[in-house]
Amino acid sequence: MKKEKDVETRIKSELKKIEPFLASEGGFVTYEKFEDGILYLRFGGACEDCSLIDYTLKDGIEQLICSEVPEVKEVRKV
């Protein structure tokens, strides 16, 4: 349980680094859950209807988080 909380804390710390970029575009991201190596995120604001969100998710957010938190194998939007 403690290791799980540590991973969650590190994930949230990395998400804080992304927040200013998304906010500058009028969007935001919310942590939903981390389960079986998969991080689930919810996007809102301008990110909800953005045609480029899949690129932002896979080429930006997923790469950053997976490199900083190796327990995360994939990031998915909900």
Biopython code that builds the backbone (N, CA, C, O; Angstrom):
import numpy as np
from Bio.PDB.StructureBuilder import StructureBuilder

atoms = [
    (1, "MET", "N", (0.829, -1.199, 0.000)),
    (1, "MET", "CA", (0.000, 0.000, 0.000)),
    (1, "MET", "C", (0.870, 1.257, 0.000)),
    (1, "MET", "O", (0.577, 2.213, -0.718)),
    (2, "LYS", "N", (1.941, 1.261, 0.804)),
    (2, "LYS", "CA", (2.813, 2.428, 0.866)),
    (2, "LYS", "C", (3.476, 2.681, -0.485)),
    (2, "LYS", "O", (3.578, 3.829, -0.916)),
    (3, "LYS", "N", (3.929, 1.617, -1.159)),
    (3, "LYS", "CA", (4.558, 1.766, -2.465)),
    (3, "LYS", "C", (3.573, 2.349, -3.469)),
    (3, "LYS", "O", (3.941, 3.191, -4.289)),
    (4, "GLU", "N", (2.322, 1.902, -3.406)),
    (4, "GLU", "CA", (1.270, 2.426, -4.277)),
    (4, "GLU", "C", (1.086, 3.929, -4.061)),
    (4, "GLU", "O", (0.976, 4.683, -5.027)),
    (5, "LYS", "N", (1.053, 4.365, -2.810)),
    (5, "LYS", "CA", (0.896, 5.783, -2.484)),
    (5, "LYS", "C", (2.102, 6.585, -2.976)),
    (5, "LYS", "O", (1.950, 7.713, -3.443)),
    (6, "ASP", "N", (3.302, 5.999, -2.871)),
    (6, "ASP", "CA", (4.510, 6.661, -3.341)),
    (6, "ASP", "C", (4.433, 6.892, -4.854)),
    (6, "ASP", "O", (4.772, 7.974, -5.334)),
    (7, "VAL", "N", (3.997, 5.894, -5.591)),
    (7, "VAL", "CA", (3.855, 6.021, -7.046)),
    (7, "VAL", "C", (2.823, 7.099, -7.360)),
    (7, "VAL", "O", (3.057, 7.943, -8.225)),
    (8, "GLU", "N", (1.704, 7.082, -6.681)),
    (8, "GLU", "CA", (0.657, 8.088, -6.894)),
    (8, "GLU", "C", (1.185, 9.495, -6.615)),
    (8, "GLU", "O", (0.880, 10.430, -7.355)),
    (9, "THR", "N", (1.960, 9.645, -5.573)),
    (9, "THR", "CA", (2.542, 10.949, -5.227)),
    (9, "THR", "C", (3.483, 11.420, -6.328)),
    (9, "THR", "O", (3.450, 12.589, -6.711)),
    (10, "ARG", "N", (4.323, 10.522, -6.840)),
    (10, "ARG", "CA", (5.259, 10.891, -7.905)),
    (10, "ARG", "C", (4.522, 11.233, -9.195)),
    (10, "ARG", "O", (4.918, 12.161, -9.901)),
    (11, "ILE", "N", (3.452, 10.496, -9.516)),
    (11, "ILE", "CA", (2.646, 10.790, -10.700)),
    (11, "ILE", "C", (2.057, 12.191, -10.579)),
    (11, "ILE", "O", (2.149, 12.988, -11.513)),
    (12, "LYS", "N", (1.462, 12.487, -9.448)),
    (12, "LYS", "CA", (0.837, 13.805, -9.250)),
    (12, "LYS", "C", (1.866, 14.925, -9.317)),
    (12, "LYS", "O", (1.559, 16.024, -9.779)),
    (13, "SER", "N", (3.065, 14.658, -8.867)),
    (13, "SER", "CA", (4.133, 15.646, -8.954)),
    (13, "SER", "C", (4.475, 15.936, -10.417)),
    (13, "SER", "O", (4.690, 17.090, -10.789)),
    (14, "GLU", "N", (4.523, 14.903, -11.234)),
    (14, "GLU", "CA", (4.803, 15.086, -12.665)),
    (14, "GLU", "C", (3.648, 15.816, -13.357)),
    (14, "GLU", "O", (3.877, 16.638, -14.244)),
    (15, "LEU", "N", (2.431, 15.522, -12.960)),
    (15, "LEU", "CA", (1.274, 16.204, -13.555)),
    (15, "LEU", "C", (1.310, 17.700, -13.257)),
    (15, "LEU", "O", (0.870, 18.507, -14.076)),
    (16, "LYS", "N", (1.830, 18.071, -12.096)),
    (16, "LYS", "CA", (1.949, 19.496, -11.743)),
    (16, "LYS", "C", (2.846, 20.228, -12.735)),
    (16, "LYS", "O", (2.633, 21.409, -13.011)),
    (17, "LYS", "N", (3.847, 19.536, -13.271)),
    (17, "LYS", "CA", (4.745, 20.130, -14.262)),
    (17, "LYS", "C", (4.025, 20.406, -15.582)),
    (17, "LYS", "O", (4.397, 21.323, -16.315)),
    (18, "ILE", "N", (3.007, 19.624, -15.880)),
    (18, "ILE", "CA", (2.263, 19.722, -17.138)),
    (18, "ILE", "C", (1.160, 20.777, -17.054)),
    (18, "ILE", "O", (0.789, 21.376, -18.063)),
    (19, "GLU", "N", (0.643, 20.998, -15.852)),
    (19, "GLU", "CA", (-0.503, 21.898, -15.660)),
    (19, "GLU", "C", (-0.338, 23.278, -16.308)),
    (19, "GLU", "O", (-1.272, 23.738, -16.965)),
    (20, "PRO", "N", (0.802, 23.959, -16.156)),
    (20, "PRO", "CA", (0.921, 25.295, -16.753)),
    (20, "PRO", "C", (0.780, 25.283, -18.283)),
    (20, "PRO", "O", (0.177, 26.187, -18.862)),
    (21, "PHE", "N", (1.332, 24.270, -18.920)),
    (21, "PHE", "CA", (1.215, 24.164, -20.374)),
    (21, "PHE", "C", (-0.241, 24.007, -20.787)),
    (21, "PHE", "O", (-0.717, 24.711, -21.678)),
    (22, "LEU", "N", (-0.948, 23.088, -20.145)),
    (22, "LEU", "CA", (-2.352, 22.865, -20.492)),
    (22, "LEU", "C", (-3.195, 24.095, -20.159)),
    (22, "LEU", "O", (-4.089, 24.464, -20.921)),
    (23, "ALA", "N", (-2.914, 24.721, -19.037)),
    (23, "ALA", "CA", (-3.664, 25.916, -18.632)),
    (23, "ALA", "C", (-3.462, 27.062, -19.622)),
    (23, "ALA", "O", (-4.380, 27.846, -19.861)),
    (24, "SER", "N", (-2.269, 27.160, -20.194)),
    (24, "SER", "CA", (-2.009, 28.229, -21.159)),
    (24, "SER", "C", (-2.847, 28.064, -22.420)),
    (24, "SER", "O", (-3.051, 29.017, -23.172)),
    (25, "GLU", "N", (-3.329, 26.852, -22.639)),
    (25, "GLU", "CA", (-4.190, 26.563, -23.787)),
    (25, "GLU", "C", (-5.665, 26.489, -23.373)),
    (25, "GLU", "O", (-6.533, 26.219, -24.203)),
    (26, "GLY", "N", (-5.940, 26.728, -22.102)),
    (26, "GLY", "CA", (-7.315, 26.712, -21.615)),
    (26, "GLY", "C", (-7.809, 25.358, -21.149)),
    (26, "GLY", "O", (-9.014, 25.154, -20.998)),
    (27, "GLY", "N", (-6.890, 24.427, -20.918)),
    (27, "GLY", "CA", (-7.295, 23.088, -20.507)),
    (27, "GLY", "C", (-6.712, 22.680, -19.167)),
    (27, "GLY", "O", (-5.973, 23.435, -18.535)),
    (28, "PHE", "N", (-7.056, 21.484, -18.752)),
    (28, "PHE", "CA", (-6.516, 20.925, -17.512)),
    (28, "PHE", "C", (-6.609, 19.408, -17.552)),
    (28, "PHE", "O", (-7.324, 18.840, -18.378)),
    (29, "VAL", "N", (-5.882, 18.760, -16.652)),
    (29, "VAL", "CA", (-5.871, 17.303, -16.548)),
    (29, "VAL", "C", (-6.118, 16.935, -15.091)),
    (29, "VAL", "O", (-5.664, 17.626, -14.179)),
    (30, "THR", "N", (-6.843, 15.838, -14.883)),
    (30, "THR", "CA", (-7.152, 15.347, -13.551)),
    (30, "THR", "C", (-6.740, 13.886, -13.437)),
    (30, "THR", "O", (-7.063, 13.067, -14.298)),
    (31, "TYR", "N", (-6.029, 13.575, -12.376)),
    (31, "TYR", "CA", (-5.658, 12.197, -12.068)),
    (31, "TYR", "C", (-6.917, 11.421, -11.711)),
    (31, "TYR", "O", (-7.690, 11.851, -10.855)),
    (32, "GLU", "N", (-7.125, 10.288, -12.357)),
    (32, "GLU", "CA", (-8.275, 9.434, -12.011)),
    (32, "GLU", "C", (-7.832, 8.224, -11.187)),
    (32, "GLU", "O", (-8.305, 8.015, -10.070)),
    (33, "LYS", "N", (-6.908, 7.423, -11.758)),
    (33, "LYS", "CA", (-6.414, 6.263, -11.016)),
    (33, "LYS", "C", (-5.175, 5.704, -11.700)),
    (33, "LYS", "O", (-4.898, 5.998, -12.863)),
    (34, "PHE", "N", (-4.431, 4.883, -10.943)),
    (34, "PHE", "CA", (-3.287, 4.144, -11.455)),
    (34, "PHE", "C", (-3.536, 2.690, -11.109)),
    (34, "PHE", "O", (-3.694, 2.331, -9.942)),
    (35, "GLU", "N", (-3.570, 1.853, -12.146)),
    (35, "GLU", "CA", (-3.943, 0.458, -11.928)),
    (35, "GLU", "C", (-3.224, -0.429, -12.939)),
    (35, "GLU", "O", (-3.286, -0.179, -14.143)),
    (36, "ASP", "N", (-2.546, -1.459, -12.453)),
    (36, "ASP", "CA", (-1.867, -2.433, -13.310)),
    (36, "ASP", "C", (-0.930, -1.777, -14.319)),
    (36, "ASP", "O", (-0.871, -2.193, -15.476)),
    (37, "GLY", "N", (-0.198, -0.752, -13.884)),
    (37, "GLY", "CA", (0.764, -0.086, -14.743)),
    (37, "GLY", "C", (0.169, 0.945, -15.690)),
    (37, "GLY", "O", (0.890, 1.553, -16.481)),
    (38, "ILE", "N", (-1.137, 1.144, -15.614)),
    (38, "ILE", "CA", (-1.813, 2.094, -16.501)),
    (38, "ILE", "C", (-2.316, 3.281, -15.683)),
    (38, "ILE", "O", (-2.996, 3.119, -14.669)),
    (39, "LEU", "N", (-1.967, 4.468, -16.146)),
    (39, "LEU", "CA", (-2.405, 5.708, -15.530)),
    (39, "LEU", "C", (-3.597, 6.234, -16.322)),
    (39, "LEU", "O", (-3.529, 6.378, -17.542)),
    (40, "TYR", "N", (-4.672, 6.515, -15.625)),
    (40, "TYR", "CA", (-5.888, 7.031, -16.258)),
    (40, "TYR", "C", (-6.054, 8.499, -15.895)),
    (40, "TYR", "O", (-6.061, 8.863, -14.719)),
    (41, "LEU", "N", (-6.187, 9.337, -16.918)),
    (41, "LEU", "CA", (-6.330, 10.775, -16.732)),
    (41, "LEU", "C", (-7.611, 11.263, -17.388)),
    (41, "LEU", "O", (-8.060, 10.711, -18.392)),
    (42, "ARG", "N", (-8.187, 12.295, -16.810)),
    (42, "ARG", "CA", (-9.374, 12.948, -17.384)),
    (42, "ARG", "C", (-8.956, 14.361, -17.789)),
    (42, "ARG", "O", (-8.317, 15.081, -17.022)),
    (43, "PHE", "N", (-9.326, 14.735, -19.000)),
    (43, "PHE", "CA", (-8.999, 16.060, -19.508)),
    (43, "PHE", "C", (-10.243, 16.924, -19.533)),
    (43, "PHE", "O", (-11.347, 16.437, -19.778)),
    (44, "GLY", "N", (-10.055, 18.217, -19.276)),
    (44, "GLY", "CA", (-11.182, 19.135, -19.269)),
    (44, "GLY", "C", (-10.810, 20.458, -19.905)),
    (44, "GLY", "O", (-9.687, 20.653, -20.369)),
    (45, "GLY", "N", (-11.775, 21.361, -19.917)),
    (45, "GLY", "CA", (-11.561, 22.661, -20.537)),
    (45, "GLY", "C", (-11.347, 22.503, -22.030)),
    (45, "GLY", "O", (-12.017, 21.698, -22.675)),
    (46, "ALA", "N", (-10.423, 23.261, -22.576)),
    (46, "ALA", "CA", (-10.148, 23.214, -24.011)),
    (46, "ALA", "C", (-9.607, 21.851, -24.447)),
    (46, "ALA", "O", (-9.719, 21.492, -25.619)),
    (47, "CYS", "N", (-9.027, 21.093, -23.525)),
    (47, "CYS", "CA", (-8.473, 19.774, -23.863)),
    (47, "CYS", "C", (-9.566, 18.774, -24.241)),
    (47, "CYS", "O", (-9.324, 17.852, -25.020)),
    (48, "GLU", "N", (-10.758, 18.956, -23.692)),
    (48, "GLU", "CA", (-11.855, 18.020, -23.944)),
    (48, "GLU", "C", (-12.162, 17.849, -25.427)),
    (48, "GLU", "O", (-12.359, 16.732, -25.906)),
    (49, "ASP", "N", (-12.201, 18.960, -26.144)),
    (49, "ASP", "CA", (-12.586, 18.915, -27.554)),
    (49, "ASP", "C", (-11.415, 19.126, -28.502)),
    (49, "ASP", "O", (-11.620, 19.310, -29.701)),
    (50, "CYS", "N", (-10.192, 19.102, -27.986)),
    (50, "CYS", "CA", (-9.019, 19.361, -28.813)),
    (50, "CYS", "C", (-8.727, 18.171, -29.724)),
    (50, "CYS", "O", (-8.671, 17.027, -29.274)),
    (51, "SER", "N", (-8.545, 18.457, -30.994)),
    (51, "SER", "CA", (-8.265, 17.387, -31.959)),
    (51, "SER", "C", (-6.845, 16.831, -31.788)),
    (51, "SER", "O", (-6.532, 15.769, -32.326)),
    (52, "LEU", "N", (-5.999, 17.525, -31.058)),
    (52, "LEU", "CA", (-4.612, 17.091, -30.876)),
    (52, "LEU", "C", (-4.359, 16.425, -29.527)),
    (52, "LEU", "O", (-3.211, 16.130, -29.196)),
    (53, "ILE", "N", (-5.403, 16.183, -28.748)),
    (53, "ILE", "CA", (-5.214, 15.648, -27.399)),
    (53, "ILE", "C", (-4.527, 14.280, -27.409)),
    (53, "ILE", "O", (-3.748, 13.979, -26.504)),
    (54, "ASP", "N", (-4.803, 13.454, -28.409)),
    (54, "ASP", "CA", (-4.157, 12.139, -28.454)),
    (54, "ASP", "C", (-2.646, 12.280, -28.637)),
    (54, "ASP", "O", (-1.877, 11.517, -28.052)),
    (55, "TYR", "N", (-2.219, 13.249, -29.442)),
    (55, "TYR", "CA", (-0.789, 13.497, -29.616)),
    (55, "TYR", "C", (-0.184, 14.048, -28.324)),
    (55, "TYR", "O", (0.896, 13.629, -27.908)),
    (56, "THR", "N", (-0.881, 14.980, -27.702)),
    (56, "THR", "CA", (-0.408, 15.543, -26.443)),
    (56, "THR", "C", (-0.275, 14.440, -25.400)),
    (56, "THR", "O", (0.693, 14.403, -24.641)),
    (57, "LEU", "N", (-1.251, 13.548, -25.371)),
    (57, "LEU", "CA", (-1.253, 12.467, -24.390)),
    (57, "LEU", "C", (-0.086, 11.513, -24.610)),
    (57, "LEU", "O", (0.690, 11.262, -23.687)),
    (58, "LYS", "N", (0.047, 10.981, -25.816)),
    (58, "LYS", "CA", (1.054, 9.952, -26.087)),
    (58, "LYS", "C", (2.459, 10.516, -26.278)),
    (58, "LYS", "O", (3.423, 9.974, -25.736)),
    (59, "ASP", "N", (2.583, 11.598, -27.044)),
    (59, "ASP", "CA", (3.912, 12.130, -27.366)),
    (59, "ASP", "C", (4.463, 13.067, -26.305)),
    (59, "ASP", "O", (5.664, 13.333, -26.279)),
    (60, "GLY", "N", (3.616, 13.561, -25.443)),
    (60, "GLY", "CA", (4.072, 14.490, -24.415)),
    (60, "GLY", "C", (3.943, 13.925, -23.025)),
    (60, "GLY", "O", (4.933, 13.596, -22.371)),
    (61, "ILE", "N", (2.708, 13.818, -22.585)),
    (61, "ILE", "CA", (2.429, 13.413, -21.208)),
    (61, "ILE", "C", (2.927, 12.003, -20.916)),
    (61, "ILE", "O", (3.610, 11.787, -19.915)),
    (62, "GLU", "N", (2.597, 11.039, -21.775)),
    (62, "GLU", "CA", (2.998, 9.658, -21.521)),
    (62, "GLU", "C", (4.522, 9.532, -21.488)),
    (62, "GLU", "O", (5.067, 8.870, -20.604)),
    (63, "GLN", "N", (5.203, 10.149, -22.427)),
    (63, "GLN", "CA", (6.665, 10.054, -22.447)),
    (63, "GLN", "C", (7.284, 10.638, -21.186)),
    (63, "GLN", "O", (8.191, 10.046, -20.600)),
    (64, "LEU", "N", (6.796, 11.793, -20.774)),
    (64, "LEU", "CA", (7.328, 12.429, -19.569)),
    (64, "LEU", "C", (7.094, 11.563, -18.338)),
    (64, "LEU", "O", (8.024, 11.286, -17.581)),
    (65, "ILE", "N", (5.868, 11.143, -18.145)),
    (65, "ILE", "CA", (5.537, 10.400, -16.928)),
    (65, "ILE", "C", (6.216, 9.033, -16.908)),
    (65, "ILE", "O", (6.734, 8.627, -15.868)),
    (66, "CYS", "N", (6.225, 8.318, -18.023)),
    (66, "CYS", "CA", (6.863, 6.999, -18.054)),
    (66, "CYS", "C", (8.365, 7.093, -17.809)),
    (66, "CYS", "O", (8.951, 6.190, -17.212)),
    (67, "SER", "N", (8.991, 8.173, -18.262)),
    (67, "SER", "CA", (10.430, 8.315, -18.033)),
    (67, "SER", "C", (10.735, 8.684, -16.574)),
    (67, "SER", "O", (11.783, 8.308, -16.047)),
    (68, "GLU", "N", (9.841, 9.403, -15.935)),
    (68, "GLU", "CA", (10.060, 9.827, -14.547)),
    (68, "GLU", "C", (9.487, 8.861, -13.509)),
    (68, "GLU", "O", (9.975, 8.793, -12.381)),
    (69, "VAL", "N", (8.457, 8.120, -13.894)),
    (69, "VAL", "CA", (7.817, 7.153, -12.986)),
    (69, "VAL", "C", (7.745, 5.818, -13.733)),
    (69, "VAL", "O", (6.731, 5.517, -14.364)),
    (70, "PRO", "N", (8.816, 5.016, -13.665)),
    (70, "PRO", "CA", (8.904, 3.785, -14.462)),
    (70, "PRO", "C", (7.801, 2.755, -14.206)),
    (70, "PRO", "O", (7.579, 1.865, -15.027)),
    (71, "GLU", "N", (7.119, 2.875, -13.081)),
    (71, "GLU", "CA", (6.006, 1.953, -12.812)),
    (71, "GLU", "C", (4.850, 2.178, -13.784)),
    (71, "GLU", "O", (4.030, 1.284, -13.994)),
    (72, "VAL", "N", (4.785, 3.361, -14.373)),
    (72, "VAL", "CA", (3.733, 3.679, -15.344)),
    (72, "VAL", "C", (4.175, 3.155, -16.703)),
    (72, "VAL", "O", (5.211, 3.562, -17.229)),
    (73, "LYS", "N", (3.392, 2.260, -17.261)),
    (73, "LYS", "CA", (3.701, 1.655, -18.563)),
    (73, "LYS", "C", (2.911, 2.296, -19.698)),
    (73, "LYS", "O", (3.330, 2.266, -20.854)),
    (74, "GLU", "N", (1.754, 2.881, -19.352)),
    (74, "GLU", "CA", (0.892, 3.487, -20.365)),
    (74, "GLU", "C", (0.012, 4.533, -19.708)),
    (74, "GLU", "O", (-0.311, 4.433, -18.525)),
    (75, "VAL", "N", (-0.373, 5.537, -20.483)),
    (75, "VAL", "CA", (-1.291, 6.562, -19.998)),
    (75, "VAL", "C", (-2.497, 6.577, -20.926)),
    (75, "VAL", "O", (-2.351, 6.613, -22.148)),
    (76, "ARG", "N", (-3.683, 6.549, -20.343)),
    (76, "ARG", "CA", (-4.930, 6.558, -21.119)),
    (76, "ARG", "C", (-5.848, 7.658, -20.624)),
    (76, "ARG", "O", (-5.828, 8.026, -19.450)),
    (77, "LYS", "N", (-6.652, 8.176, -21.536)),
    (77, "LYS", "CA", (-7.643, 9.168, -21.126)),
    (77, "LYS", "C", (-8.964, 8.476, -20.869)),
    (77, "LYS", "O", (-9.283, 7.465, -21.494)),
    (78, "VAL", "N", (-9.729, 9.032, -19.942)),
    (78, "VAL", "CA", (-11.067, 8.491, -19.637)),
    (78, "VAL", "C", (-12.118, 9.510, -19.984)),
    (78, "VAL", "O", (-13.309, 9.254, -19.804)),
]
sb = StructureBuilder()
sb.init_structure("model")
sb.init_model(0)
sb.init_chain("A")
sb.init_seg("    ")
for serial, (resi, resn, name, xyz) in enumerate(atoms, 1):
    if name == "N":
        sb.init_residue(resn, " ", resi, " ")
    sb.init_atom(name, np.array(xyz, "f"), 0.0, 1.0, " ", f" {name:<3s}", serial, name[0])
structure = sb.get_structure()
